[in-house]
Amino acid sequence: MHLLLGQYFNMALVTTETIIFATPERVWKIFKDLIRRGNGHQSWLQVETNKAPGQHIQVAVKRSKNRVHTFSPMLLIDEEDKEFRWVGKLGCLLVVGEHYFQLEPCLGGRATRFVNEEEFYGILVPLFKHKFHKSRHCFMEFNLKLKEMCEHPGETIPSLPSPITAGPVAQACLF
């Protein structure tokens, strides 16, 4: 559907990829734990991971030091060791964001190509295009934290209060 919409509406794409020297199985396990629990002091993302595709999940994104936005996109794909994908909307087709994480084996399965990407499309995308591209830094920060944790097994994730379940947070339906 997004390719069809992209022909009629403006699109913005934020994409990053990182090679992680660990198997896709290991990367997946650490990735799912990392998004469920958050990323420590650099937490830009926390995701409810106990839902099935077709259900809405809670996602918390840290936009600045004191601002956390939560939204409820629909989980599209949760395929073990391969892909985690959701889509969220602002209005009907004002802005639609489809975020996905893909894991692809490389180097004979001894390493993983980790792709962290989001496509935005809709009527209002031209107004926000510059903001979407600022997300690339956060995506890379997340990728590098995941890489560090996968390649250095002694690393643990610090326990944090969940922005999804603990206390009031700034509510915003972004994408």
C-alpha positions in Angstrom: 0.0 0.0 0.0 2.8 2.5 0.9 4.3 2.3 -2.6 0.9 3.2 -4.1 0.5 6.1 -1.7 4.1 7.2 -2.4 3.2 7.8 -6.0 0.5 10.3 -5.0 1.9 11.9 -1.8 5.3 13.2 -0.8 7.5 10.7 1.0 10.5 10.9 3.3 12.8 8.0 4.1 15.1 7.7 7.1 17.4 4.7 6.8 20.4 3.3 8.7 22.2 0.0 8.6 24.9 -1.5 10.8 26.9 -4.7 10.5 26.8 -6.5 13.9 29.3 -9.3 14.4 26.9 -11.7 16.0 24.4 -14.2 14.7 20.8 -13.0 13.8 19.5 -15.1 16.6 21.6 -13.3 19.2 20.9 -9.9 17.7 17.2 -10.6 17.7 17.2 -11.7 21.4 19.1 -8.6 22.5 17.1 -6.3 20.2 13.8 -7.5 21.6 15.0 -7.1 25.1 16.5 -3.7 24.4 13.3 -2.3 22.9 11.2 -3.8 25.6 13.3 -2.4 28.4 14.7 0.8 26.9 18.2 1.9 26.1 19.5 3.3 29.4 20.3 6.9 29.6 20.2 7.2 25.8 16.7 5.7 25.6 15.0 7.0 22.5 12.7 4.0 22.1 10.7 1.6 24.2 8.2 -0.8 22.6 5.5 -3.1 24.0 6.6 -6.5 22.6 3.9 -8.9 23.9 1.3 -8.2 21.1 0.6 -10.1 17.9 0.6 -8.6 14.4 -2.6 -6.8 13.7 -2.8 -5.4 17.3 -1.9 -2.0 18.5 1.3 -1.6 20.5 2.5 1.2 22.8 5.7 2.9 21.7 7.6 5.6 23.7 10.1 7.8 22.0 12.3 10.2 23.9 12.4 13.4 21.8 14.5 15.5 24.2 15.8 15.4 27.8 12.4 16.0 29.3 9.9 15.0 26.6 8.7 11.5 25.9 6.0 10.9 23.3 3.9 7.8 23.3 1.8 6.5 20.5 -0.1 3.4 19.5 0.8 2.1 16.0 -0.3 -1.2 14.6 2.2 -4.1 14.7 2.5 -5.4 11.2 5.3 -8.0 11.5 7.0 -9.7 14.4 9.0 -12.4 12.6 11.7 -14.0 14.9 15.3 -13.4 13.9 14.1 -11.4 10.8 11.8 -8.4 11.1 9.8 -6.2 13.5 7.5 -3.6 11.8 4.8 -1.2 12.7 2.7 1.5 11.1 1.2 4.6 12.7 -0.9 7.4 11.4 -1.7 11.0 12.2 -5.2 11.6 10.9 -6.3 9.5 8.0 -3.5 10.1 5.5 -2.1 13.4 6.9 1.1 11.6 7.9 1.7 7.8 8.0 5.0 6.4 9.3 6.0 2.8 8.8 9.0 1.8 10.9 10.9 -1.4 10.6 13.9 -3.3 11.9 15.3 -6.0 9.6 17.9 -8.6 10.4 19.8 -10.3 7.5 22.5 -12.9 8.0 25.8 -12.1 6.4 29.4 -13.5 6.5 27.9 -17.0 6.4 25.6 -16.3 9.3 28.4 -15.2 11.7 27.2 -11.5 11.4 24.0 -9.6 10.9 23.1 -6.7 8.7 20.7 -4.7 10.9 18.5 -2.2 9.1 16.6 0.5 11.1 14.3 2.4 8.7 11.2 4.5 8.6 9.1 5.7 5.6 6.9 8.7 6.0 4.2 9.5 3.5 1.0 11.6 3.4 -0.2 15.1 2.7 1.7 16.9 5.5 5.1 15.2 4.9 6.6 18.2 3.1 6.0 20.3 6.2 7.9 17.9 8.5 10.5 16.4 6.1 13.4 18.2 7.8 12.3 16.9 11.3 12.1 13.3 10.0 15.7 13.4 8.7 16.9 14.6 12.2 15.8 11.1 13.4 18.7 9.5 11.6 21.0 10.4 14.4 18.8 8.6 17.0 18.5 5.6 14.7 22.3 5.3 14.5 22.7 5.8 18.2 20.3 2.9 18.8 22.0 0.7 16.2 25.4 1.3 17.8 24.1 0.5 21.3 22.7 -2.7 20.0 25.9 -3.5 18.2 27.9 -2.9 21.4 25.6 -5.1 23.4 25.7 -8.0 20.9 29.4 -7.9 20.4 30.3 -7.6 24.1 28.3 -10.3 25.9 29.1 -9.0 29.4 27.1 -5.8 28.8 23.7 -5.6 30.6 20.8 -3.3 30.2 20.2 -1.1 33.2 16.7 -1.3 34.7 14.6 1.8 34.1 11.1 2.8 34.9 9.0 2.2 31.8 7.8 5.3 30.0 4.9 3.1 28.7 3.7 2.0 32.1 5.2 4.2 34.8 3.7 7.6 35.7 2.2 10.2 33.4 4.0 11.0 30.2 3.4 13.6 27.5 0.8 11.9 25.2 1.1 12.7 21.5 0.0 10.8 18.5 2.9 11.4 16.2 3.1 8.6 13.7 
